[in-house]
Amino acid sequence: MTQSNDPNSDAESAAVLRCWQDNAAPWTAAVREAKIRSRTLVTNKAVVDAILARAPSRVLDLGCGEGWLSWSLAAKGIRVLGVDAIEALVDAAKSSPSDAEPTPQFRQLDYDKVPLALVGERFDLIVCNFSLLDQAGVAKLMRAISTLLAPNGTLLIQTLHPDYVGTAQTRSDGWRSESWQGIGDDFRGQAPWYYRTMRNWRQLFAESGLQLTQQIEPLHPETGLPASVIFVLEV
Ligand SMILES: C[S@@+](CC[C@H](N)C(=O)[O-])C[C@H]1O[C@@H](n2cnc3c(N)ncnc32)[C@H](O)[C@@H]1O
């Protein structure tokens, strides 16, 4: 993991999207061929279980990528809308080999456009599975997200656990870039993402107007340490 203190947030946000655009095909292959060990061992089941425990009828999968989670929830009878900024990922999601019903809907949307594009829609649950990678864009999204939640709605965010990623020295808010090592040979460049301390996440949640009601820490069976954190926020 490399660390950058670049304060130029717009350039970093553009770099996040460019990275996912450049790597849509190898990412789709990595997810569908189960190449990401922490996902197959821990985090996929953890997020699905956390969602099903809340028995939502309608879910918004924000930053849905190639759509695995949307299709998994559809297989449980849940109506899902998946959105992602990257056209190639949305296309992959639409043409998923899964044929679960009700067929999820997918739309190409940047988070920036989501609140306006979905105005008037209400979801029982919104899930962001490893998809909040940006700094300012995510902060803006969080401030608007409650407008998309039904009364008693839930926001679930699964992300790398701030206290178990990198080293103690790198655990201050800032841009990082991650290699794709171990999940395929066709990836280009590195993946930029904004590291937030636990304190920073909590500040973000306070600004969202939602209440943090639970923090789930799924344990990696090989290390015994949290493989991620799932924040549960409620209206
Ligand atoms: C690590 S992938 C996770 C994808 C999916 N949630 C999953 O579990 O496989 C991050 C996703 O977030 C999406 N994303 C990042 N920033 C975004 C933005 N500003 N607007 C919409 N999607 C975004 C990327 O295109 C990518 O599909």
The ligand as a MOL file (V3000), in Angstrom:
LIG
                    3D

  0  0  0     0  0            999 V3000
M  V30 BEGIN CTAB
M  V30 COUNTS 27 29 0 0 0
M  V30 BEGIN ATOM
M  V30 1 C -14.3990 -2.4870 -5.0830 0
M  V30 2 S -15.6630 -2.2530 -6.2770 0 CHG=1
M  V30 3 C -17.0320 -2.9900 -5.4180 0
M  V30 4 C -18.1320 -3.4020 -6.3560 0
M  V30 5 C -19.2760 -4.1730 -5.7010 0
M  V30 6 N -19.9330 -3.3890 -4.6800 0
M  V30 7 C -18.8090 -5.4830 -5.1570 0
M  V30 8 O -19.1010 -5.8040 -3.9890 0
M  V30 9 O -18.1570 -6.2320 -5.8910 0 CHG=-1
M  V30 10 C -16.0180 -0.5010 -6.1460 0
M  V30 11 C -17.1250 -0.0310 -7.0530 0
M  V30 12 O -17.5040 1.3010 -6.7050 0
M  V30 13 C -17.8140 1.9850 -7.9070 0
M  V30 14 N -17.6960 3.4300 -7.6740 0
M  V30 15 C -16.6350 4.0750 -7.1410 0
M  V30 16 N -16.8540 5.4000 -7.1120 0
M  V30 17 C -18.0880 5.6000 -7.6550 0
M  V30 18 C -18.8770 6.7610 -7.9000 0
M  V30 19 N -18.4350 7.9810 -7.6080 0
M  V30 20 N -20.1110 6.5960 -8.4320 0
M  V30 21 C -20.5770 5.3450 -8.7320 0
M  V30 22 N -19.8510 4.2080 -8.5470 0
M  V30 23 C -18.6310 4.3360 -8.0050 0
M  V30 24 C -16.7920 1.4610 -8.8910 0
M  V30 25 O -17.1430 1.7150 -10.2310 0
M  V30 26 C -16.7490 -0.0060 -8.5250 0
M  V30 27 O -17.6800 -0.7520 -9.2660 0
M  V30 END ATOM
M  V30 BEGIN BOND
M  V30 1 1 1 2
M  V30 2 1 2 3
M  V30 3 1 2 10
M  V30 4 1 3 4
M  V30 5 1 4 5
M  V30 6 1 5 6
M  V30 7 1 5 7
M  V30 8 2 7 8
M  V30 9 1 7 9
M  V30 10 1 10 11
M  V30 11 1 11 12
M  V30 12 1 11 26
M  V30 13 1 12 13
M  V30 14 1 13 14
M  V30 15 1 13 24
M  V30 16 1 14 15
M  V30 17 1 14 23
M  V30 18 2 15 16
M  V30 19 1 16 17
M  V30 20 1 17 18
M  V30 21 2 17 23
M  V30 22 1 18 19
M  V30 23 2 18 20
M  V30 24 1 20 21
M  V30 25 2 21 22
M  V30 26 1 22 23
M  V30 27 1 24 25
M  V30 28 1 24 26
M  V30 29 1 26 27
M  V30 END BOND
M  V30 END CTAB
M  END
